Amino acid sequence: MNAKPVLFLALGVVMALSGPARPQGFAGLGQNADGFALPAPDPVFRFPEDHGSHPDFRIEWWYLTANLWDAEGRAYGAQWTLFRNALAPEGGTGWDTPQIWMGHAGLTTETDHYAAERFARGGIGTAGVVAEPFEAWIDDWQMTGPWLSDITVTARGADFAYRLDARSTRPFVPQGAGGYSVKSPDGQASYYYSQPFYEVTGTLTLPQGEVAVTGTAWLDREWSSQPLSEDQTGWDWFALTLPGDEKLMAFRVRREAGADYIVGTWIAADGTPSPFDPGDIAATPLATTDVGGGAVPTTWRLEIPARNLDITVAAVNARAWMDTSISYWEGPVTFEGSHAGYGYLEMTGYE
């Protein structure tokens, strides 16, 4: 989810300020979607068209996370996200468009975490997405390339900046049932696919200077109109790189009362997905960090008996808190146990 997905939290603020009614449920993601398109089972993705925006749906994001290392082996994490939110199912052009855009950028080191945020109104050129050649932007933040498998990503904040060049020759991976990703027992869902196989080179700009890095990155593409039910309060999303370059995506959506909803996908090195059913994955918080005004679980146990996986996942920097309009935790992780590797963790609804 970003399930990343990825986290339309701050757009709840925009909806509250700009729309005719305040959002309900978790940042509006459980709000009734009358008038908007809804995902349906058995989607057929069309590329490059589906790399672009889907304005008939209320919410959408282009979400990149990167695990990076410098020449001395120090670990870093970078996040770049562009969100689109529609205040109404129909609208005009220019300043009258109902489309609102938001950008988040984060940069994590082993000791520090930096975050920045941008907002824009659709229809006036300050933010948008073009499918081919691919371009996503908000102000001077950009994700551009001939198409989404070959991109350059840039962002900057008050104390940081980065430029990352990401390439992949492997396929985009549908999440859930062929790209139809169910998020609750009530059947709320999104369209969701990933590119988890980017190889990355780039430069980070930190207060102490520029740092050359290499690593890997993971892109999530997701759109829906009501991906959560009204009683769901937040999620914990894992994107992990396993030995042999296999990948694991798993998310737990929490409820006010009752059982959490946990699903995910095992992705082979050639991109073949094997989705899990509810109950196949166990995610257990082991330790918390006081950050962002609350106790956030920054060490986890993940278990998938069918894959003989039993791992402990720990934050590279436990204080990787995104202090944006509505805040959340987002940062790089490592794991050990039956498998060892690295990845990214996003946790929402703890503020």
N, C-alpha and C positions, 0 to 999 in steps of 0.2 A: 504494500500500500504506500504507499509510500508513503506504501501501499496505501506508498510510498505508496499508498500508497501511501508521498510524498507527500495531509499537511496543508490543507487549504485554510489554515488557521487565521492568518492575518486578513484574508479576504472576508472572513466573518465580520471583522471590524469595518471594512469598506462597505459591505452590504448593510450593516447597521446604520452607517452614516449616510449612504447614498440611496438606499432602496426604500420602498414604501412600507416595509415591515421588517422588524428585527428578526434575525435568524433564530431558529430553534434547534434543539438537539446539540450535538457536538459541532460548534462553529458553523452551524447551518447545514452540515453534511447530512443530517437526518431530516431536513426540512422537506415538506411536500414539494414535488417537482411538477405541479400542474403546468401544462403548456410547453414543457421542455421534452426533448426526445429522451428515450430511456434505452439502455442497452438491452439486447436480446440474445438468447443463446445462439451458438453456431455462427459467430461472426466470420467474415472473410475480409482480412486486412488487404488493402491495396497500397502498395508503395510505388512512388513516393507520396501519393496523395495523403495517406494517413499520418505521415510525419507532420503535416500541416494542422491547422486548427479546425475544430468542429463546433461552430457557433450555435448549432441547434441544441447542444448539450450545455448544461449550466456551468460545469467546472471541468478543468483540464490542466495538465502540467507536463513540462519537459524538465526532467530531473536527473542531474548528473552528480555522482559521488566518485571521488578518486582516492585511492590509496597510493601514497607517494613516498619515495626515499631519496635522500641526498647521497653524495659520494661516500660519506662516513657511515651510512646505514641508519641515520636518524629518520624516524617516521613522521609523516605529515598526512593530513587529510584535507581535501577540498570539496566544497559543495557549490553547485550552480543550479538554480531553479527558476523557471519562469512559469507563473500561474496565470490562467485566464479564468475570469468569473463573469457570468452574465447576470445582470440584475433583473432582467425580464426576458421572456422568450422571443420577443420581437422588439424592434427599435429602429432608430434613424441612422444617420451618418454623422461623421464629424463628432462634435461635442455631444450630439444627441444619441450616440451609440450607447447601448446598455453594457458594452464590454468593458470590464475593468481588468487591468494587468498589474501583477506584483512580481518583483524579483527578490530572491534571497541569495546571498553569497556568504559562504563561511570558509575559514581557513584555520586548521587546527595543527598545532605543534605539540610536542611532548609536554610543554609547560604552559602554553598560552592558547587562547581561542579568540578569534576575531569574527565579527559578523557585520553585515551591512544589508540594507533593504532599499528597494525602489518601488514607487507606485506610478501608474500612468493610466490615463483614460484612452480607450481604444478609439480608432477612427481619425486620429490627428497625427499619426506617424511616429509617435514617441515610443511605441512598443508594438510588437506583432510577430507573426511567424509566416514565412513563405516556404512551401514544401520543396520547390526545385528551381534553381539551386537552393539548398537549404539555408535559411537564415532565421534565427530567433534573436530578438533584441529587446532591451528596455533601456532607454537612454544610451549610454555608451557601453553597457554590458552586452556582449555578443556571444552567440554560438552559431558559427557559420561553416559552410563547406559545400562541396559539390553535391553531396547528399549526406544523410545522417550517419553514415559509416565512416566518414572522413571529415572531422570537424576540428575547428580551433575555438577555444572557449576563453573569454576574457572577462574579468570583473575587477572592481577595486572598491575599497572602503577607506575610511579615514586613516587606518594604520596598516593597510595591507593591499596587495594586488596580486594577480596571477595571470599567466597565459599558459594554457595547456593545449597541446596538439594530440588528438586522440584518433587512432586508426583501428579498424577491424575488418577482416575479410570473412568473418563467420556470420551466420544468419541471425536475424532478430528472433527473439524467443517469445512465443505466446505464454501468458501466465493464466492459471486456472484451466478451464475446459476450452482449449483452443483460443484463448484470449478473452473469454468471458469469466471474469474473476468475481466470485460471490464473496460478500463481506459479512453476511449475517445469516442466522437461521431463518429470518423472515424473507430472505431472497434478494436483498439489496445487492447491487453488483455494479461493476465497471467494465469497460474495455481496457485491457492492460497487456502491454508487451514490453520487453526489455532488450537492451543490447549489453550483455554483461562481459563482453570479451575485448574491450578496448585496451590497446597498448598505448602508453602515454609518455611523452617527454614534455618538459616545460620549465618555466621559471617562476618562482615565488618571490615576491617583494615584501620583505618584513622590515620592522624598524631597524634591525641590525644590518640590512642589506639584501642583495639578491642571492637566491639559492637555486641552483640547477637541480632538477629532480627527474626521476623516471618512475614508472609504476603502471598501474592498471586503473580502469574506470568502468563504471556501470551506469547505464542510462535507463530510466523508467519513463515510459509514455503511458498516460492513463487519462481517460475521460469518462464522465458520467453526469448524472443530474441529481441523484440521491443515493450515494454509495453506502450510507450507514443507516441503521434504524435509529429511532428516536432515543432509545435507552443506551446507546453505545457512547462511551465517554472519551475514547482515545485508543491509540494503538502503539505496538512495539514491533518494528520492522527490521529484519536482518537480511543483509545481502552479503554472502560469504563466498570466498574463493577457497576451494578444497584442494588437496593433493591431486595431481594429474590434471589440473585446471578445470575440474568439475566445479559447479556452482550450486549454491543453495539459497533460495529465497524463502523466507518464512515470515508470517505476520500473525500477531495476536491482537484481536480487537476486543477491548475490555467493555464490560457492561456495568450499569449501575447495580444490577442484581442478577444473579444467575451465572451460568457458565460462560467463560470467554470463548471467542470463536477463533480457532487457530488452524490455518492451512498454509500451504507453500508449494514449492516446485523444486525438484532435483533436476539439474540441467547437466547433461553429459558434455564432454569436451567438444563434441561436434555440434552442440546446440540442441540436441534432442531433449525435450522436456518430459518429465514424469511427475504429474501433479499428485499431491497428497490430499486425502479426504480429511474432514474434521475428525479429530481423535488420533490421527497418525503421528502428530508432533506434540511433545510436551515442552513448554517453556517455563522455567521456574526462576524467579529472581533469587539471587544468593546474597547480594550485598548492595547497599544503597549509598548514595552520596548526597549530602545536603547542598543543593544548588538550585538557583532559581526560585527560592522561597519554599522548597519542598524536598522530600526525600525521593530521589530518582534512582531506580535500579541500574547500576552500572557494571554489575557482574551477574551473569546468567548461566544456567545450565540448560542446554538444548539436548533433547533425546528424540531419536527416530529409530525405534527398534527394528523396523523393516529394513533399514540401511545400516544397522549396527553402528549407529552414530550416537555418541554420548560425549559431549564436549562442554568445556567451561569457556564462556565468552567474556572478555574483560576489555574495558575501555583503555585506549592509549592515553587519553587525557580525560579523567572522570568529570572535569568541569567544562566540557564542551557544550555549553548552554547557549542557544541562539536567543539573545535578548532582543527580539524583534517585537512587532506590534502585539502579537500574541506569541508567547515564547514556547520553546520546546528544546529537547536535547537532540543533538546530531553530531556524530563524530566517528572516527576510525576505531576499530577493535581488532584484537587478536584472539585466537582460541587454541586450546590444546585439549588432549584427552584421546579418544579413539581416532581423531583426526586433528591435524594442526594446520593453521592457516591464518587468514586475515580477512577483513571486510569492513562493512559499515553498519551502524545501528542508528535508527531514528526512533524517538519515543515522544509521543504527544499526549496532551491532556494531564500533565503533571503540574502545571503552573497553578 
